[in-house]
């Protein structure tokens, strides 16, 4: 297998690295920048480079580029700590979902704002007592004439406070098995009846939010796909979310800083660095298989599990390399404190292993 990049891909990587470096100089370096680095201005700059929707079909306003090109750009931006969060969710999930399942009117209304970097989207998925078990969600939408009336609560809704739209996963039917009756609805965040309460985590980040819906009326025209049959759509979104380069290089910038501090005269340190470098290479191969659609269905669970647990190992190495300085509250410390979230957000490692065992390997469930 030839893993060499083409001259065009090498040039794209060089360009992305330059843009990322300049962005960090202007906006500062952000740990886990795809979820913590928020800048509308940089989102518009990304649009100007054609790096939002770069793999979408041309007929929908996208760049029509190979999927591997998005991986190249994303890796350089995230590894450097450039603030891409204002456009990341919509580019990664919302746009492709609307292209695949949305109506022509929805595509005409919502895709241009995503492509220009003008609109930010959040995802209304997790709920209290319904995190990794999506089928147990209870937020409901009831039809009244030409509207859905939505009531319920979401939690861990990143950028709920700043988003223009919420891509809401909710229940429109309570009959039948839990995974049935689930629908996806686009909800403008300025709709009356929505209350957003930001959550300050222990790193002092505030992107997590609670979102409360009280008699929120949204047109039925905002339903994406088939009413009550969106569980498969949502699982497809999670494939995009779990198998991407963002799950591998979130704290790469901290790793680069730690390499400058590490005592490489110590053979044990050199061995650990070799182990981590090997992990980056394995993770990149796994992500590349996802991007090229060479991985089996559901295998993104294994990719996410390996990559995010690798990020935990990176954080441990960074802490040891900085020693007592890692206890001083600064940018490095914030990145280290954030590290436990890698194996939780997007589905815990335990859930990922269950998915891998049951859906990919076909192993029997343990009797209860």
FENQUIQUI-V211832 format. One record per residue. N is the residue number from 1. RES is the residue in three letters. SS is DSSP state (H for helix, E for strand, L for the rest). Layout:
n:N res:RES ss:SS
n:N res:RES ss:SS
This chain:
n:1 res:UNK ss:L
n:2 res:UNK ss:L
n:3 res:UNK ss:L
n:4 res:UNK ss:L
n:5 res:UNK ss:L
n:6 res:UNK ss:L
n:7 res:UNK ss:H
n:8 res:UNK ss:H
n:9 res:UNK ss:H
n:10 res:UNK ss:H
n:11 res:UNK ss:H
n:12 res:UNK ss:H
n:13 res:UNK ss:H
n:14 res:UNK ss:H
n:15 res:UNK ss:H
n:16 res:UNK ss:H
n:17 res:UNK ss:H
n:18 res:UNK ss:H
n:19 res:UNK ss:H
n:20 res:UNK ss:H
n:21 res:UNK ss:H
n:22 res:UNK ss:H
n:23 res:UNK ss:H
n:24 res:UNK ss:H
n:25 res:UNK ss:H
n:26 res:UNK ss:H
n:27 res:UNK ss:H
n:28 res:UNK ss:L
n:29 res:UNK ss:L
n:30 res:UNK ss:L
n:31 res:UNK ss:L
n:32 res:UNK ss:L
n:33 res:UNK ss:H
n:34 res:UNK ss:H
n:35 res:UNK ss:H
n:36 res:UNK ss:H
n:37 res:UNK ss:L
n:38 res:UNK ss:L
n:39 res:UNK ss:L
n:40 res:UNK ss:H
n:41 res:UNK ss:H
n:42 res:UNK ss:H
n:43 res:UNK ss:H
n:44 res:UNK ss:H
n:45 res:UNK ss:H
n:46 res:UNK ss:H
n:47 res:UNK ss:H
n:48 res:UNK ss:H
n:49 res:UNK ss:L
n:50 res:UNK ss:L
n:51 res:UNK ss:L
n:52 res:UNK ss:L
n:53 res:UNK ss:L
n:54 res:UNK ss:L
n:55 res:UNK ss:L
n:56 res:UNK ss:L
n:57 res:UNK ss:L
n:58 res:UNK ss:H
n:59 res:UNK ss:H
n:60 res:UNK ss:H
n:61 res:UNK ss:L
n:62 res:UNK ss:L
n:63 res:UNK ss:L
n:64 res:UNK ss:L
n:65 res:UNK ss:L
n:66 res:UNK ss:L
n:67 res:UNK ss:H
n:68 res:UNK ss:H
n:69 res:UNK ss:H
n:70 res:UNK ss:H
n:71 res:UNK ss:H
n:72 res:UNK ss:H
n:73 res:UNK ss:H
n:74 res:UNK ss:H
n:75 res:UNK ss:H
n:76 res:UNK ss:H
n:77 res:UNK ss:H
n:78 res:UNK ss:H
n:79 res:UNK ss:H
n:80 res:UNK ss:H
n:81 res:UNK ss:L
n:82 res:UNK ss:L
n:83 res:UNK ss:L
n:84 res:UNK ss:L
n:85 res:UNK ss:H
n:86 res:UNK ss:H
n:87 res:UNK ss:H
n:88 res:UNK ss:H
n:89 res:UNK ss:H
n:90 res:UNK ss:H
n:91 res:UNK ss:H
n:92 res:UNK ss:H
n:93 res:UNK ss:H
n:94 res:UNK ss:H
n:95 res:UNK ss:H
n:96 res:UNK ss:H
n:97 res:UNK ss:H
n:98 res:UNK ss:H
n:99 res:UNK ss:H
n:100 res:UNK ss:H
n:101 res:UNK ss:H
n:102 res:UNK ss:L
n:103 res:UNK ss:L
n:104 res:UNK ss:H
n:105 res:UNK ss:H
n:106 res:UNK ss:H
n:107 res:UNK ss:H
n:108 res:UNK ss:H
n:109 res:UNK ss:H
n:110 res:UNK ss:H
n:111 res:UNK ss:H
n:112 res:UNK ss:H
n:113 res:UNK ss:H
n:114 res:UNK ss:H
n:115 res:UNK ss:H
n:116 res:UNK ss:L
n:117 res:UNK ss:L
n:118 res:UNK ss:L
n:119 res:UNK ss:L
n:120 res:UNK ss:L
n:121 res:UNK ss:E
n:122 res:UNK ss:E
n:123 res:UNK ss:E
n:124 res:UNK ss:E
n:125 res:UNK ss:L
n:126 res:UNK ss:L
n:127 res:UNK ss:E
n:128 res:UNK ss:L
n:129 res:UNK ss:L
n:130 res:UNK ss:E
n:131 res:UNK ss:L
n:132 res:UNK ss:L
n:133 res:UNK ss:L
n:134 res:UNK ss:H
n:135 res:UNK ss:H
n:136 res:UNK ss:H
n:137 res:UNK ss:L
n:138 res:UNK ss:L
n:139 res:UNK ss:L
n:140 res:UNK ss:E
n:141 res:UNK ss:E
n:142 res:UNK ss:E
n:143 res:UNK ss:E
n:144 res:UNK ss:E
n:145 res:UNK ss:L
n:146 res:UNK ss:L
n:147 res:UNK ss:E
n:148 res:UNK ss:E
n:149 res:UNK ss:E
n:150 res:UNK ss:E
n:151 res:UNK ss:E
n:152 res:UNK ss:E
n:153 res:UNK ss:E
n:154 res:UNK ss:E
n:155 res:UNK ss:L
n:156 res:UNK ss:L
n:157 res:UNK ss:L
n:158 res:UNK ss:L
n:159 res:UNK ss:L
n:160 res:UNK ss:L
n:161 res:UNK ss:L
n:162 res:UNK ss:L
n:163 res:UNK ss:L
n:164 res:UNK ss:L
n:165 res:UNK ss:E
n:166 res:UNK ss:E
n:167 res:UNK ss:E
n:168 res:UNK ss:E
n:169 res:UNK ss:E
n:170 res:UNK ss:E
n:171 res:UNK ss:E
n:172 res:UNK ss:L
n:173 res:UNK ss:L
n:174 res:UNK ss:L
n:175 res:UNK ss:L
n:176 res:UNK ss:L
n:177 res:UNK ss:L
n:178 res:UNK ss:L
n:179 res:UNK ss:L
n:180 res:UNK ss:L
n:181 res:UNK ss:L
n:182 res:UNK ss:E
n:183 res:UNK ss:E
n:184 res:UNK ss:E
n:185 res:UNK ss:E
n:186 res:UNK ss:E
n:187 res:UNK ss:E
n:188 res:UNK ss:E
n:189 res:UNK ss:L
n:190 res:UNK ss:L
n:191 res:UNK ss:L
n:192 res:UNK ss:L
n:193 res:UNK ss:L
n:194 res:UNK ss:E
n:195 res:UNK ss:E
n:196 res:UNK ss:E
n:197 res:UNK ss:E
n:198 res:UNK ss:E
n:199 res:UNK ss:L
n:200 res:UNK ss:L
n:201 res:UNK ss:L
n:202 res:UNK ss:L
n:203 res:UNK ss:L
n:204 res:UNK ss:L
n:205 res:UNK ss:L
n:206 res:UNK ss:L
n:207 res:UNK ss:L
n:208 res:UNK ss:L
n:209 res:UNK ss:E
n:210 res:UNK ss:E
n:211 res:UNK ss:E
n:212 res:UNK ss:E
n:213 res:UNK ss:E
n:214 res:UNK ss:E
n:215 res:UNK ss:E
n:216 res:UNK ss:E
n:217 res:UNK ss:E
n:218 res:UNK ss:E
n:219 res:UNK ss:E
n:220 res:UNK ss:H
n:221 res:UNK ss:H
n:222 res:UNK ss:H
n:223 res:UNK ss:E
n:224 res:UNK ss:E
n:225 res:UNK ss:L
n:226 res:UNK ss:L
n:227 res:UNK ss:L
n:228 res:UNK ss:L
n:229 res:UNK ss:E
n:230 res:UNK ss:L
n:231 res:UNK ss:H
n:232 res:UNK ss:H
n:233 res:UNK ss:H
n:234 res:UNK ss:H
n:235 res:UNK ss:H
n:236 res:UNK ss:H
n:237 res:UNK ss:H
n:238 res:UNK ss:H
n:239 res:UNK ss:H
n:240 res:UNK ss:H
n:241 res:UNK ss:H
n:242 res:UNK ss:H
n:243 res:UNK ss:L
n:244 res:UNK ss:L
n:245 res:UNK ss:H
n:246 res:UNK ss:H
n:247 res:UNK ss:H
n:248 res:UNK ss:L
n:249 res:UNK ss:L
n:250 res:UNK ss:L
n:251 res:UNK ss:L
n:252 res:UNK ss:H
n:253 res:UNK ss:H
n:254 res:UNK ss:H
n:255 res:UNK ss:H
n:256 res:UNK ss:H
n:257 res:UNK ss:H
n:258 res:UNK ss:H
n:259 res:UNK ss:H
n:260 res:UNK ss:H
n:261 res:UNK ss:H
n:262 res:UNK ss:L
n:263 res:UNK ss:L
n:264 res:UNK ss:L
n:265 res:UNK ss:L
n:266 res:UNK ss:L
n:267 res:UNK ss:H
n:268 res:UNK ss:H
n:269 res:UNK ss:H
n:270 res:UNK ss:H
n:271 res:UNK ss:H
n:272 res:UNK ss:H
n:273 res:UNK ss:H
n:274 res:UNK ss:H
n:275 res:UNK ss:H
n:276 res:UNK ss:H
n:277 res:UNK ss:H
n:278 res:UNK ss:H
n:279 res:UNK ss:H
n:280 res:UNK ss:H
n:281 res:UNK ss:H
n:282 res:UNK ss:H
n:283 res:UNK ss:H
n:284 res:UNK ss:H
n:285 res:UNK ss:H
n:286 res:UNK ss:H
n:287 res:UNK ss:H
n:288 res:UNK ss:H
n:289 res:UNK ss:H
n:290 res:UNK ss:H
n:291 res:UNK ss:H
n:292 res:UNK ss:L
n:293 res:UNK ss:L
n:294 res:UNK ss:L
n:295 res:UNK ss:L
n:296 res:UNK ss:L
n:297 res:UNK ss:L
n:298 res:UNK ss:L
n:299 res:UNK ss:L
n:300 res:UNK ss:H
n:301 res:UNK ss:H
n:302 res:UNK ss:H
n:303 res:UNK ss:H
n:304 res:UNK ss:H
n:305 res:UNK ss:H
n:306 res:UNK ss:H
n:307 res:UNK ss:H
n:308 res:UNK ss:H
n:309 res:UNK ss:H
n:310 res:UNK ss:H
n:311 res:UNK ss:H
n:312 res:UNK ss:H
n:313 res:UNK ss:H
n:314 res:UNK ss:H
n:315 res:UNK ss:H
n:316 res:UNK ss:H
n:317 res:UNK ss:H
n:318 res:UNK ss:H
n:319 res:UNK ss:H
n:320 res:UNK ss:H
n:321 res:UNK ss:H
n:322 res:UNK ss:H
n:323 res:UNK ss:H
n:324 res:UNK ss:H
n:325 res:UNK ss:H
n:326 res:UNK ss:H
n:327 res:UNK ss:H
n:328 res:UNK ss:L
n:329 res:UNK ss:L
n:330 res:UNK ss:L
n:331 res:UNK ss:H
n:332 res:UNK ss:H
n:333 res:UNK ss:H
n:334 res:UNK ss:H
n:335 res:UNK ss:H
n:336 res:UNK ss:H
n:337 res:UNK ss:H
n:338 res:UNK ss:H
n:339 res:UNK ss:H
n:340 res:UNK ss:H
n:341 res:UNK ss:H
n:342 res:UNK ss:H
n:343 res:UNK ss:H
n:344 res:UNK ss:L
n:345 res:UNK ss:L
n:346 res:UNK ss:L
n:347 res:UNK ss:L
n:348 res:UNK ss:L
n:349 res:UNK ss:H
n:350 res:UNK ss:H
n:351 res:UNK ss:H
n:352 res:UNK ss:H
n:353 res:UNK ss:H
n:354 res:UNK ss:H
n:355 res:UNK ss:H
n:356 res:UNK ss:H
n:357 res:UNK ss:H
n:358 res:UNK ss:H
n:359 res:UNK ss:H
n:360 res:UNK ss:H
n:361 res:UNK ss:L
n:362 res:UNK ss:L
n:363 res:UNK ss:L
n:364 res:UNK ss:L
n:365 res:UNK ss:L
n:366 res:UNK ss:L
n:367 res:UNK ss:L
n:368 res:UNK ss:L
